[in-house]
Each structure stands twice: as C-alpha cells, then as structure tokens.
Amino acid sequence: MLNGEFNHSIDAKGRLIIPSKFRESLGEHFVITKGMDGCLFVYPDNEWSAFEEKLRNLPLTNKKARDFKRFFLGSAVDGELDKQGRVLISSALRAYAGLEKEVVLAGVLDKIEIWDKKAWDKHNAEVEMDIEDIASDMEELGLSI
C-alpha cells in the first residue's frame, strides 16, 4: 500500500527523487502518466496492468471511453530509477502538471500522485474546507469512517 506525503525538488534536468518508502512498492519499473486534478499518477507495474485491463474493457463505440483511454495511455511513459533513486519526468508531463521546482509526492493506495507544491497546498486547503461534505458523499457510496 502506498501512503504518506513527501516534499521534494525536481532538478534542472527533470529528475525527481522517489522517497525510499515508495521505492520498494514501485519496484524497478513503473509507469508515469497524466493524472486527474492536474497531477501525475505513478503506477507500480502490477497496478498499471490492472488499470490497463479495465481500460481494455471500455467500449470502442463510446467517445468518452476513447477519450479516457487516450488521456491516460497516450501520455504514459515507463519509469525507471537511477542509482540515486531518481526518476526522469518528461518535459511534457512536467508541463501538464505545472511541475517546476518544489513538488509533493502523495501515496494514495495503489499509486503515487506527483503535484506541484503550490497546487497541492491549494487543493488540500479546498478539501479541508469541504471534508464534512466529502465524507457525507462517501457514506452514500458505502464508506463510513
């Protein structure tokens, strides 16, 4: 399980240190793609395969399904750690997520999200303001805390 929040910096070449806590779960190879809410998703190989299978089962005749597949698959790149535990984030993915220098890596069960620090702080502030409403909506989906 991937959880926790870590602050790191991207260097001038686009390399990002993956926290040691996440490295074991990610393994040697993983996938980085566009995420929702303006962040990037980082999937361990096994979780990416499960996600691909779900995408494979979407109907080809549904335009939203095709767009959904394109969004995630079209931007997906293989990730690999160097000897210092860093991964290169492509310029296209950095631009999509607005990643400049300071970033946040957040574990969210089956994947890691990579956020620009300012965007993360803004998003978290909004969530904190609405957490009671969000919790109520989750109860309607069968999740209670």
Backbone bond lengths (Angstrom), bond angles and torsions (degrees), N, CA, C in turn:
res aa  C-N    CA-C-N  psi(-1)  N-CA   C-N-CA  omega(-1)  CA-C   N-CA-C  phi
1 M - - - 1.453 - - 1.531 108.88 -
2 L 1.305 115.41 135.93 1.458 121.87 178.80 1.526 108.88 -101.45
3 N 1.322 116.30 121.37 1.456 120.34 175.95 1.520 109.40 -151.47
4 G 1.308 115.86 165.48 1.447 121.37 -179.18 1.514 111.61 106.97
5 E 1.333 114.31 165.56 1.468 122.19 -177.46 1.517 108.25 -131.19
6 F 1.338 115.47 131.98 1.457 121.22 -177.73 1.518 109.91 -134.69
7 N 1.324 116.43 138.17 1.459 122.47 176.76 1.524 108.67 -101.41
8 H 1.323 115.82 130.57 1.466 121.44 178.05 1.517 109.03 -144.86
9 S 1.332 115.54 174.05 1.455 121.98 177.89 1.515 109.75 -118.85
10 I 1.317 115.26 147.76 1.462 121.68 172.32 1.525 106.59 -94.07
11 D 1.333 117.01 134.23 1.461 119.05 179.12 1.527 110.48 -81.28
12 A 1.316 116.17 176.67 1.469 121.87 -175.62 1.522 112.95 -61.67
13 K 1.335 117.53 -22.53 1.464 121.50 179.64 1.526 112.65 -90.76
14 G 1.335 117.11 -1.18 1.460 120.37 179.10 1.520 113.66 89.26
15 R 1.340 116.89 17.85 1.468 120.15 179.96 1.523 110.02 -93.59
16 L 1.319 114.08 141.36 1.461 121.83 -177.28 1.520 109.07 -129.47
17 I 1.320 116.54 131.28 1.466 120.91 175.69 1.525 108.38 -74.87
18 I 1.316 115.82 128.37 1.462 121.33 173.97 1.528 107.23 -90.52
19 P 1.324 118.57 125.14 1.469 120.58 -179.15 1.530 111.61 -54.92
20 S 1.314 115.65 142.08 1.471 120.22 -177.36 1.523 111.42 -56.61
21 K 1.328 117.75 -33.53 1.466 120.92 178.68 1.530 111.36 -59.08
22 F 1.338 117.49 -33.29 1.464 121.68 -178.66 1.529 112.92 -86.65
23 R 1.310 117.40 -25.56 1.471 120.72 -172.84 1.520 112.83 -59.51
24 E 1.313 117.40 -42.09 1.465 120.28 -178.57 1.522 111.23 -63.10
25 S 1.325 117.19 -42.64 1.465 120.71 179.82 1.522 112.08 -69.09
26 L 1.336 116.60 -34.49 1.466 119.87 -179.94 1.515 112.48 -72.37
27 G 1.317 116.37 -36.60 1.457 119.61 -175.67 1.522 110.64 78.54
28 E 1.320 116.12 -169.05 1.458 120.78 -176.44 1.521 112.92 -75.03
29 H 1.320 116.64 -32.22 1.458 121.26 -178.25 1.523 109.54 -126.24
30 F 1.322 114.84 143.19 1.457 121.35 -178.02 1.517 107.60 -156.90
31 V 1.324 116.88 178.35 1.466 121.65 -177.02 1.521 109.38 -124.69
32 I 1.331 115.35 136.01 1.470 122.51 175.81 1.520 107.18 -115.48
33 T 1.334 116.54 133.25 1.458 120.74 -179.72 1.526 109.96 -147.91
34 K 1.324 115.54 170.90 1.454 119.70 172.92 1.523 108.43 -59.82
35 G 1.323 115.39 144.62 1.450 120.51 176.44 1.517 110.20 -116.22
36 M 1.282 115.20 -173.42 1.456 121.43 178.60 1.528 107.77 -91.96
37 D 1.306 117.00 161.06 1.466 123.68 177.83 1.526 113.44 64.89
38 G 1.341 117.73 17.67 1.455 120.64 176.46 1.513 115.35 84.70
39 C 1.327 117.79 18.85 1.459 120.64 177.37 1.523 109.12 -113.97
40 L 1.325 116.17 179.99 1.456 121.80 173.26 1.517 109.13 -106.13
41 F 1.325 116.99 149.71 1.458 123.39 173.62 1.519 108.18 -106.94
42 V 1.320 115.79 138.14 1.461 122.40 174.90 1.521 106.98 -122.97
43 Y 1.345 115.69 116.37 1.455 121.86 -176.30 1.530 111.17 -109.05
44 P 1.340 118.26 132.00 1.471 119.14 165.51 1.534 108.14 -60.38
45 D 1.318 117.29 153.96 1.465 120.96 -176.86 1.529 113.24 -51.95
46 N 1.330 117.32 -44.40 1.466 119.12 -177.51 1.528 111.94 -65.38
47 E 1.314 117.73 -38.02 1.470 120.61 178.88 1.526 110.68 -71.75
48 W 1.335 116.76 -36.42 1.461 120.38 177.28 1.531 109.95 -63.54
49 S 1.318 116.71 -42.54 1.470 120.07 178.74 1.522 111.04 -60.33
50 A 1.326 116.99 -41.40 1.469 120.45 178.30 1.531 110.53 -65.31
51 F 1.320 116.89 -40.11 1.465 121.17 177.91 1.521 110.49 -65.85
52 E 1.332 117.78 -43.23 1.464 121.45 177.31 1.533 111.33 -58.38
53 E 1.305 115.79 -40.07 1.466 119.39 -179.92 1.534 110.58 -63.00
54 K 1.324 116.63 -41.05 1.466 120.02 176.79 1.527 110.63 -63.21
55 L 1.333 116.66 -41.11 1.462 120.28 178.55 1.527 111.11 -65.15
56 R 1.317 115.38 -39.29 1.470 121.10 -179.68 1.534 111.17 -59.58
57 N 1.315 116.75 -30.82 1.461 121.25 -177.00 1.526 114.01 -85.30
58 L 1.334 117.46 -3.26 1.463 119.62 177.12 1.526 109.24 -73.12
59 P 1.325 117.19 145.58 1.474 119.84 -176.65 1.528 112.52 -71.35
60 L 1.305 115.53 132.02 1.462 122.62 178.12 1.520 111.63 -64.03
61 T 1.316 117.32 -26.88 1.458 121.95 -176.31 1.533 113.43 -79.78
62 N 1.324 117.08 -7.13 1.464 121.42 -178.60 1.529 109.26 -98.40
63 K 1.335 117.58 117.37 1.463 121.82 -176.52 1.520 112.08 -60.53
64 K 1.329 117.88 -42.39 1.465 120.06 179.46 1.528 110.75 -62.79
65 A 1.316 116.92 -37.02 1.468 120.57 177.73 1.529 110.33 -64.97
66 R 1.334 117.13 -41.92 1.468 120.67 178.06 1.524 110.56 -63.72
67 D 1.327 116.54 -43.83 1.471 120.52 178.54 1.525 111.51 -63.47
68 F 1.318 115.88 -40.08 1.465 121.25 179.03 1.530 109.95 -61.11
69 K 1.327 116.26 -46.08 1.467 120.52 178.15 1.522 111.13 -61.90
70 R 1.319 116.87 -45.98 1.467 120.71 -179.81 1.517 111.53 -59.46
71 F 1.318 115.91 -41.66 1.462 120.74 -177.70 1.526 110.97 -57.25
72 F 1.320 116.39 -49.47 1.459 120.14 -176.86 1.525 113.52 -82.64
73 L 1.316 117.44 -45.22 1.464 120.26 -175.10 1.525 112.44 -76.08
74 G 1.319 116.70 -36.80 1.460 120.20 -177.76 1.511 113.93 -65.74
75 S 1.313 117.24 -25.91 1.462 120.71 -178.46 1.528 112.84 -102.98
76 A 1.327 117.14 -1.89 1.471 120.90 -174.95 1.525 111.75 -70.88
77 V 1.333 115.25 135.14 1.461 121.61 175.67 1.524 108.92 -131.61
78 D 1.322 115.66 149.11 1.461 119.94 175.54 1.519 109.32 -74.14
79 G 1.305 115.39 136.00 1.456 121.06 177.57 1.516 110.00 -108.76
80 E 1.315 114.43 146.70 1.458 120.20 178.15 1.524 108.05 -148.68
81 L 1.315 115.79 136.85 1.458 120.58 -179.84 1.523 110.80 -83.22
82 D 1.334 116.09 141.19 1.457 119.40 171.91 1.532 108.77 -86.52
83 K 1.308 117.16 -175.44 1.471 120.80 -175.82 1.522 113.23 -65.14
84 Q 1.321 117.15 -21.12 1.473 121.08 178.47 1.532 112.57 -93.64
85 G 1.330 117.08 6.99 1.463 120.21 179.24 1.520 113.26 78.00
86 R 1.339 116.39 24.34 1.468 120.90 179.71 1.524 110.32 -104.38
87 V 1.333 114.76 154.02 1.460 121.36 174.13 1.522 107.36 -125.10
88 L 1.313 115.98 144.54 1.457 121.26 176.51 1.523 108.56 -87.07
89 I 1.325 116.14 123.55 1.461 121.98 176.33 1.532 106.66 -97.49
90 S 1.318 117.22 122.94 1.464 120.20 -176.80 1.522 111.02 -60.49
91 S 1.322 115.31 154.67 1.470 119.61 -179.66 1.532 110.81 -62.41
92 A 1.334 117.35 -35.75 1.468 120.12 178.95 1.526 111.38 -63.76
93 L 1.323 117.19 -43.04 1.467 120.09 179.13 1.530 111.09 -70.30
94 R 1.335 117.03 -38.13 1.471 119.43 176.54 1.522 110.48 -61.15
95 A 1.337 116.10 -42.16 1.467 120.05 179.55 1.524 111.21 -64.73
96 Y 1.333 117.67 -43.86 1.463 121.38 179.83 1.528 111.00 -56.44
97 A 1.338 116.23 -46.37 1.472 120.81 -175.40 1.528 112.67 -89.52
98 G 1.333 117.44 0.44 1.462 120.08 179.44 1.519 112.69 65.83
99 L 1.326 116.93 29.34 1.460 120.63 -177.95 1.519 109.96 -77.84
100 E 1.304 115.90 123.02 1.451 119.99 178.62 1.518 110.40 -115.47
101 K 1.305 117.74 -75.49 1.466 120.69 -177.28 1.529 111.32 -123.79
102 E 1.319 115.97 -62.93 1.465 121.46 -176.32 1.523 109.83 -88.85
103 V 1.332 116.26 127.81 1.462 121.13 -179.53 1.521 110.14 -132.81
104 V 1.318 114.43 164.20 1.459 122.60 175.53 1.520 107.35 -122.65
105 L 1.323 115.87 132.78 1.464 121.99 172.36 1.515 106.61 -107.85
106 A 1.333 116.34 124.16 1.464 121.42 -177.95 1.522 109.24 -123.92
107 G 1.322 116.32 125.43 1.453 121.05 175.45 1.513 109.83 -80.85
108 V 1.339 116.17 129.27 1.470 120.77 -179.52 1.530 109.42 -132.04
109 L 1.325 115.67 67.69 1.462 126.76 177.42 1.526 113.35 69.43
110 D 1.346 117.13 -78.63 1.456 120.27 -172.23 1.522 113.55 -101.74
111 K 1.332 117.12 -2.16 1.463 120.75 -177.56 1.523 110.04 -154.14
112 I 1.323 114.52 170.96 1.461 122.27 173.76 1.515 107.12 -110.49
113 E 1.310 116.64 139.41 1.454 121.10 171.28 1.523 108.09 -104.45
114 I 1.329 116.17 137.68 1.461 121.63 175.64 1.523 107.10 -113.92
115 W 1.322 115.49 121.39 1.461 122.94 -175.94 1.526 110.72 -122.14
116 D 1.315 116.62 147.55 1.451 120.82 163.48 1.526 106.41 -64.23
117 K 1.319 117.94 136.14 1.463 121.34 -174.10 1.531 112.22 -57.15
118 K 1.326 117.79 -44.37 1.468 120.02 -179.40 1.529 110.94 -64.07
119 A 1.332 116.49 -41.40 1.471 120.03 178.90 1.530 110.40 -65.51
120 W 1.351 117.39 -40.57 1.461 121.80 177.78 1.526 110.64 -60.49
121 D 1.328 116.17 -47.46 1.461 120.19 -178.92 1.524 111.05 -61.55
122 K 1.331 117.44 -42.20 1.468 121.43 179.00 1.528 110.40 -65.27
123 H 1.335 116.46 -46.25 1.463 120.60 -179.61 1.536 110.60 -61.79
124 N 1.322 116.31 -45.38 1.470 120.04 -179.69 1.522 111.92 -63.00
125 A 1.320 117.25 -38.87 1.460 120.36 178.39 1.530 110.16 -61.71
126 E 1.345 116.40 -41.22 1.470 120.38 178.36 1.529 110.88 -65.22
127 V 1.324 116.93 -43.30 1.463 120.90 179.61 1.526 110.34 -63.00
128 E 1.337 116.48 -44.27 1.466 120.21 -179.42 1.527 111.58 -60.41
129 M 1.335 116.57 -34.85 1.468 120.11 178.82 1.531 111.51 -69.11
130 D 1.343 116.80 -28.37 1.462 121.45 -174.00 1.520 113.93 -110.77
131 I 1.326 118.97 11.61 1.462 120.19 -170.31 1.527 112.67 -60.42
132 E 1.324 118.97 -33.65 1.462 119.79 179.06 1.527 111.00 -64.80
133 D 1.335 116.84 -43.42 1.467 120.45 177.66 1.521 110.98 -65.63
134 I 1.326 116.17 -41.11 1.465 120.43 178.44 1.522 110.02 -61.86
135 A 1.337 116.83 -44.97 1.465 120.95 179.18 1.529 110.84 -61.06
136 S 1.331 117.08 -40.06 1.464 120.82 178.29 1.533 110.63 -62.91
137 D 1.339 115.94 -42.28 1.469 119.08 178.07 1.526 111.26 -64.56
138 M 1.319 117.33 -35.48 1.463 120.65 179.05 1.520 110.43 -67.68
139 E 1.337 117.46 -35.17 1.461 120.46 176.56 1.524 110.36 -61.71
140 E 1.331 116.88 -37.45 1.467 120.77 177.41 1.531 111.29 -64.28
141 L 1.339 116.38 -25.32 1.466 121.10 177.89 1.545 111.78 -90.29
142 G 1.346 115.98 2.33 1.453 120.31 176.68 1.522 115.48 98.33
143 L 1.328 117.72 7.23 1.468 121.01 179.46 1.511 109.21 -107.96
144 S 1.319 116.33 121.65 1.456 119.44 175.34 1.519 108.49 -123.14
145 I 1.320 115.39 150.89 1.469 119.43 -179.52 1.512 111.31 -112.96
